Amino acid sequence: MPSTSSAASKVAPSVAPVEPPRDVPPAPSVEPSAAAPATAPAAALPSGAGQDAAVTAPSAAKPPVAPTTRPPPAAAPAAKANVATPSPATAKASPPLDLKSLETRLKATERIGVFTKLALKNQVDDLLDQFRAYYGGKLKVTLTELRQRYDLLVLKVLALLQDADPPLAQAIASSREAIWGILSDRAKFASV
């Protein structure tokens, strides 16, 4: 028996807790379930990389962020399909504008100011004069150059109307090629 007590007295001093060094910050407390996966890879790393892994382990052990409530993915395309469905129907329902109806609609809209309307009227008149000169042989430009001028004017009108009068902007955008068809054909343009 004396040998057992002497063995116990020898074991007791070796089991005494060791104080951590004072210049090392204490490790953050981590839940045991989250700490197990984070510490397992650190043990497999070399000694130099294990210190870096131990530093990044607490960020890996954070609980996942609860997802925000969103509609299921199948519901989102259905809503988009409902929004996209009326667009072709309204485009088919409204016939393309010609020059006279475009002029009438631009005069009638109350969404743009009087001075803006006058400036647009002057630019449209200038473009029509250029087409008249082109067809009369007085203007030495190509039809491609006139198309560029036409496209710039249409884009300017659309920029003015897209927020102020969206239905008129949509009508002009859908009538763009029809109006160009009138302007680019000598016989159709002569009837205007």
C-alpha positions as CSV (number, residue, x, y, z in Angstrom):
1,M,0.0,0.0,0.0
2,P,2.8,2.5,0.7
3,S,3.8,2.1,-2.9
4,T,0.3,3.1,-4.1
5,S,0.2,6.3,-2.1
6,S,3.7,7.2,-3.2
7,A,2.6,6.6,-6.8
8,A,-0.5,8.8,-6.2
9,S,1.7,11.5,-4.8
10,K,4.0,11.3,-7.8
11,V,1.1,11.6,-10.2
12,A,-0.6,14.6,-8.5
13,P,2.2,17.1,-9.2
14,S,2.4,16.1,-12.9
15,V,-1.4,16.7,-13.4
16,A,-1.4,20.2,-12.0
17,P,-2.9,22.8,-14.5
18,V,-0.4,24.8,-16.5
19,E,-1.0,28.5,-16.9
20,P,-1.1,29.8,-20.5
21,P,1.5,32.4,-21.5
22,R,0.4,35.9,-20.8
23,D,1.1,37.4,-24.3
24,V,-1.3,34.9,-26.1
25,P,-5.0,36.0,-26.2
26,P,-7.4,33.4,-24.9
27,A,-9.1,31.2,-27.5
28,P,-12.8,32.1,-28.1
29,S,-15.3,29.8,-26.7
30,V,-16.9,27.5,-29.4
31,E,-19.7,25.1,-29.1
32,P,-18.5,21.5,-29.1
33,S,-20.6,20.5,-32.1
34,A,-19.3,23.3,-34.2
35,A,-15.7,22.9,-33.0
36,A,-15.3,19.3,-34.1
37,P,-15.4,20.0,-37.8
38,A,-13.3,23.1,-37.6
39,T,-10.5,21.5,-35.6
40,A,-10.3,18.3,-37.6
41,P,-8.6,19.9,-40.7
42,A,-6.2,21.8,-38.5
43,A,-4.8,18.6,-37.1
44,A,-4.1,17.3,-40.6
45,L,-2.1,20.4,-41.6
46,P,1.6,20.9,-41.0
47,S,2.6,22.7,-37.8
48,G,3.1,26.1,-39.5
49,A,-0.3,26.0,-41.3
50,G,-2.1,24.7,-38.3
51,Q,-1.7,28.1,-36.6
52,D,-3.3,29.9,-39.5
53,A,-6.1,27.3,-39.6
54,A,-6.7,27.7,-35.9
55,V,-7.1,31.5,-36.3
56,T,-9.7,31.0,-39.1
57,A,-11.5,28.2,-37.4
58,P,-13.8,30.5,-35.3
59,S,-15.1,32.2,-38.5
60,A,-15.8,28.8,-40.0
61,A,-17.6,27.7,-36.8
62,K,-20.1,30.6,-36.9
63,P,-23.7,29.4,-37.3
64,P,-25.2,29.9,-40.7
65,V,-27.3,33.0,-41.4
66,A,-31.0,32.3,-41.6
67,P,-32.2,32.8,-45.2
68,T,-34.6,35.6,-45.9
69,T,-38.0,34.6,-46.9
70,R,-38.3,34.5,-50.7
71,P,-41.0,33.1,-52.9
72,P,-40.1,29.6,-54.2
73,P,-38.1,29.7,-57.5
74,A,-41.0,28.2,-59.4
75,A,-43.2,31.2,-58.5
76,A,-40.9,33.9,-59.8
77,P,-40.9,32.8,-63.5
78,A,-44.7,32.5,-63.3
79,A,-44.9,36.1,-62.2
80,K,-42.5,37.2,-65.0
81,A,-44.6,35.2,-67.5
82,N,-47.7,37.1,-66.5
83,V,-45.9,40.5,-66.9
84,A,-44.5,39.5,-70.3
85,T,-47.8,38.2,-71.6
86,P,-49.7,41.6,-72.0
87,S,-46.8,43.2,-73.8
88,P,-47.1,41.3,-77.1
89,A,-50.9,41.6,-76.9
90,T,-50.8,45.4,-76.6
91,A,-48.2,45.6,-79.4
92,K,-50.5,43.6,-81.6
93,A,-53.5,45.6,-80.6
94,S,-52.0,49.0,-81.4
95,P,-51.3,49.5,-85.1
96,P,-48.0,51.2,-85.9
97,L,-48.0,55.0,-86.0
98,D,-47.6,56.9,-89.3
99,L,-46.1,60.4,-89.4
100,K,-49.5,62.2,-89.0
101,S,-50.6,60.1,-86.0
102,L,-47.2,60.5,-84.5
103,E,-47.4,64.3,-84.8
104,T,-50.9,64.3,-83.4
105,R,-49.9,62.1,-80.4
106,L,-46.9,64.3,-79.7
107,K,-49.0,67.5,-79.7
108,A,-51.6,65.9,-77.5
109,T,-49.3,64.6,-74.7
110,E,-49.2,66.8,-71.7
111,R,-46.2,65.0,-70.3
112,I,-43.6,67.2,-72.1
113,G,-43.4,71.0,-72.1
114,V,-44.3,73.4,-74.9
115,F,-40.7,74.4,-75.7
116,T,-39.7,70.7,-75.9
117,K,-42.5,70.1,-78.3
118,L,-41.4,73.0,-80.4
119,A,-37.8,71.8,-80.5
120,L,-38.9,68.3,-81.5
121,K,-41.2,69.8,-84.2
122,N,-38.3,71.8,-85.6
123,Q,-36.0,68.7,-85.6
124,V,-38.6,66.5,-87.3
125,D,-39.2,69.3,-89.9
126,D,-35.5,69.5,-90.6
127,L,-35.3,65.7,-91.1
128,L,-38.2,65.8,-93.5
129,D,-36.6,68.6,-95.4
130,Q,-33.4,66.5,-95.7
131,F,-35.5,63.6,-97.1
132,R,-37.1,66.0,-99.6
133,A,-33.7,67.3,-100.7
134,Y,-32.4,63.8,-100.9
135,Y,-35.2,62.6,-103.2
136,G,-35.0,65.9,-105.2
137,G,-31.2,65.2,-105.8
138,K,-30.3,68.4,-104.0
139,L,-28.7,66.7,-100.9
140,K,-25.5,64.6,-101.4
141,V,-25.9,62.1,-98.6
142,T,-26.7,58.5,-98.6
143,L,-29.8,56.8,-97.3
144,T,-27.6,55.2,-94.7
145,E,-26.7,58.6,-93.3
146,L,-30.3,59.7,-93.3
147,R,-31.1,56.5,-91.4
148,Q,-28.5,57.4,-88.7
149,R,-30.1,60.9,-88.3
150,Y,-33.5,59.3,-88.1
151,D,-32.4,56.8,-85.5
152,L,-30.8,59.6,-83.4
153,L,-34.0,61.6,-83.5
154,V,-36.1,58.6,-82.5
155,L,-33.8,57.8,-79.6
156,K,-34.0,61.4,-78.4
157,V,-37.8,61.3,-78.5
158,L,-37.8,58.0,-76.7
159,A,-35.5,59.3,-74.0
160,L,-37.9,62.2,-73.4
161,L,-41.0,60.1,-73.3
162,Q,-39.9,56.8,-71.6
163,D,-40.6,58.2,-68.1
164,A,-43.0,61.0,-68.9
165,D,-45.4,59.1,-71.2
166,P,-44.6,55.3,-71.4
167,P,-47.5,54.3,-73.6
168,L,-46.5,56.9,-76.3
169,A,-42.9,55.8,-76.0
170,Q,-43.9,52.2,-76.5
171,A,-46.0,53.2,-79.5
172,I,-43.1,55.1,-81.1
173,A,-40.7,52.2,-80.4
174,S,-43.0,49.7,-82.0
175,S,-43.6,52.0,-85.0
176,R,-40.0,52.8,-85.6
177,E,-39.5,50.5,-88.6
178,A,-42.9,51.3,-90.1
179,I,-42.1,55.0,-90.1
180,W,-38.7,54.3,-91.6
181,G,-40.4,52.3,-94.3
182,I,-42.4,55.4,-95.2
183,L,-39.4,57.7,-95.1
184,S,-37.1,55.4,-97.1
185,D,-39.6,54.7,-99.9
186,R,-39.8,57.6,-102.5
187,A,-43.4,56.9,-103.5
188,K,-44.7,56.6,-99.9
189,F,-42.7,59.7,-98.8
190,A,-44.2,61.7,-101.7
191,S,-47.7,60.8,-100.5
192,V,-46.9,62.4,-97.1
